Amino acid sequence: MEREKLKRLIKERSLKVSEEPVFKLSSGKLSRYYVDLKQITFDPEGAYLVGKLMYELVREFNPDGVGGLTLGADPIAYAVSFVSYMDGNPINPFVVRKEPKGHGMGRQIEGLLKEGSRVAVVEDVVTTAASSLKAVRACRDAGLDVIGVFTIVDREEGGRENVEKEGLVLYSLFKLSELL
């Protein structure tokens, strides 16, 4: 029921479809489809549904942390963290900056994790997985054990294969083909 409700919200609020490829993706590629999940993750009901469903996806791996590249991953990590706490199984959220901070401790990753922590890298939408893999590399450089990449929507445009080249699995709540 919650999965169907989230699917309906994504189709109503986030999925944009055009006859021509007019949407520029972060990869620079033009597409007929755009999925703006901030319309979901920045909404209380959407955040709850994302937190609950993503928590159900990651919990069997017993991660210590959940997070990814700012900004798309941030609301997902916070929602999963909150739902996990309510379930009595708290998972710490973390944020991966695009670049290490230029001041203070110079960290690229912020969160309550220590070297060796098992982490789930989350992302709102995966196309080529470039953002997810940037987060994976930062986590590995920080001594974290990445257990997989978890996304709300897999656009089915090579991201899964790119994640697998890094020795990881891409888990998704939805594939773009299910939403069209």
ZIMOWO-V582233 format. One record per residue. N is the residue number from 1. SS is DSSP state (alpha for helix, beta for strand, coil for the rest). PHI is phi as a letter, one per 30 degrees, with the letter a starting at -180 (999 if undefined). PSI is psi in radians with two decimals (* if undefined). Layout:
# ZIMOWO-V582233
N SS PHI PSI
N SS PHI PSI
This chain:
# ZIMOWO-V582233
1 coil 999 -0.81
2 alpha d -0.66
3 alpha d -0.75
4 alpha d -0.65
5 alpha d -0.77
6 alpha d -0.73
7 alpha e -0.79
8 alpha d -0.76
9 alpha d -0.75
10 alpha d -0.80
11 alpha d -0.65
12 alpha d -0.72
13 alpha c -0.51
14 alpha c -0.51
15 beta d 2.09
16 beta c 2.31
17 beta b 2.37
18 coil b 2.69
19 coil d -0.59
20 coil c 2.68
21 coil d 1.60
22 coil c -0.17
23 beta c 2.11
24 beta d 2.14
25 coil d 2.93
26 coil d -0.41
27 coil d -0.21
28 coil j -0.26
29 coil d 2.57
30 beta c 2.52
31 beta b 2.74
32 coil d -0.23
33 beta b 2.43
34 beta b 2.36
35 beta b 1.82
36 coil c 1.51
37 coil d -0.12
38 alpha d -0.39
39 alpha d -0.31
40 alpha c -0.88
41 alpha d -0.33
42 coil c 0.14
43 coil c 2.40
44 alpha e -0.84
45 alpha d -0.80
46 alpha d -0.74
47 alpha d -0.74
48 alpha d -0.84
49 alpha d -0.77
50 alpha d -0.81
51 alpha e -0.79
52 alpha d -0.84
53 alpha d -0.67
54 alpha d -0.65
55 alpha e -0.79
56 alpha d -0.57
57 alpha d -0.68
58 alpha c -0.44
59 alpha d -0.57
60 alpha d -0.30
61 alpha c -0.06
62 coil h 0.95
63 coil d 2.67
64 coil d -0.48
65 beta b 2.74
66 beta b 2.25
67 beta l -3.06
68 beta a -2.84
69 beta d 2.26
70 coil d 2.38
71 coil c -0.44
72 coil e -0.63
73 coil d -0.40
74 alpha e -0.95
75 alpha d -0.49
76 alpha d -0.82
77 alpha d -0.76
78 alpha d -0.71
79 alpha d -0.76
80 alpha d -0.75
81 alpha e -0.80
82 alpha d -0.84
83 alpha d -0.70
84 alpha d -0.67
85 alpha d -0.77
86 alpha d -0.44
87 coil d -0.01
88 coil i 0.32
89 coil b 1.14
90 coil d 2.32
91 coil c 2.22
92 beta d 2.36
93 beta d 2.70
94 beta b 2.79
95 beta b 2.36
96 beta c 2.02
97 coil d 2.68
98 coil d -0.58
99 coil b 2.66
100 coil e 2.57
101 coil e 2.46
102 coil d 0.10
103 coil b -3.10
104 coil h -2.23
105 coil d -0.10
106 coil i 0.45
107 coil d 2.55
108 coil c -0.45
109 beta c 2.25
110 beta c 2.29
111 beta l 2.99
112 coil c 1.14
113 coil b 2.74
114 coil b 2.86
115 coil e 2.37
116 coil j -0.15
117 coil d 2.47
118 beta d 2.18
119 beta b 2.55
120 beta c 2.16
121 beta d 2.18
122 beta c 2.72
123 beta a 2.60
124 beta d -0.94
125 beta b 2.33
126 beta c 2.19
127 coil c -1.34
128 coil c -0.21
129 coil i 0.27
130 alpha e -0.79
131 alpha d -0.77
132 alpha d -0.74
133 alpha d -0.48
134 alpha d -0.74
135 alpha d -0.73
136 alpha e -0.82
137 alpha d -0.75
138 alpha d -0.73
139 alpha d -0.81
140 alpha d -0.70
141 alpha d -0.50
142 coil d 0.07
143 coil i 0.31
144 coil d 2.62
145 beta c 1.82
146 beta d 2.17
147 beta c -0.19
148 beta l 3.00
149 beta c 2.30
150 beta b 2.20
151 beta b 2.74
152 beta d -0.89
153 beta b 2.22
154 beta c 2.02
155 coil d -0.12
156 coil i 0.78
157 coil b 0.68
158 coil j -0.18
159 alpha d -0.80
160 alpha e -0.81
161 alpha d -0.69
162 alpha d -0.65
163 alpha d -0.74
164 alpha d -0.55
165 alpha d -0.41
166 coil c 0.13
167 coil i 0.35
168 coil b 2.99
169 coil c 2.47
170 beta c 2.14
171 beta c 2.36
172 beta b 2.59
173 beta d -0.69
174 beta b 2.65
175 beta c 2.57
176 alpha e -0.69
177 alpha e -0.49
178 alpha d -0.42
179 alpha c -0.31
180 coil d *
